[in-house]
């Protein structure tokens, strides 16, 4: 059985962690549904590119 101090400390830490997570900025990225024809076109485009592909996102 855990001491009551330990239980309260665990609860306090959990509350603080949840509060920090709520304060962090978030960005939701919408998911775009593609049809199968478009997906097939994208696959053929990828096959034509030799070497490693790199995606660069500037913020």
Buried (B, 14 or more C-beta within 10 A) or exposed (E): EEEEEEEEEEEEEEEEEEEEEEEEEEEEEEEEEEEEEEEEEEEEEEEEEEEEEEEEEEE
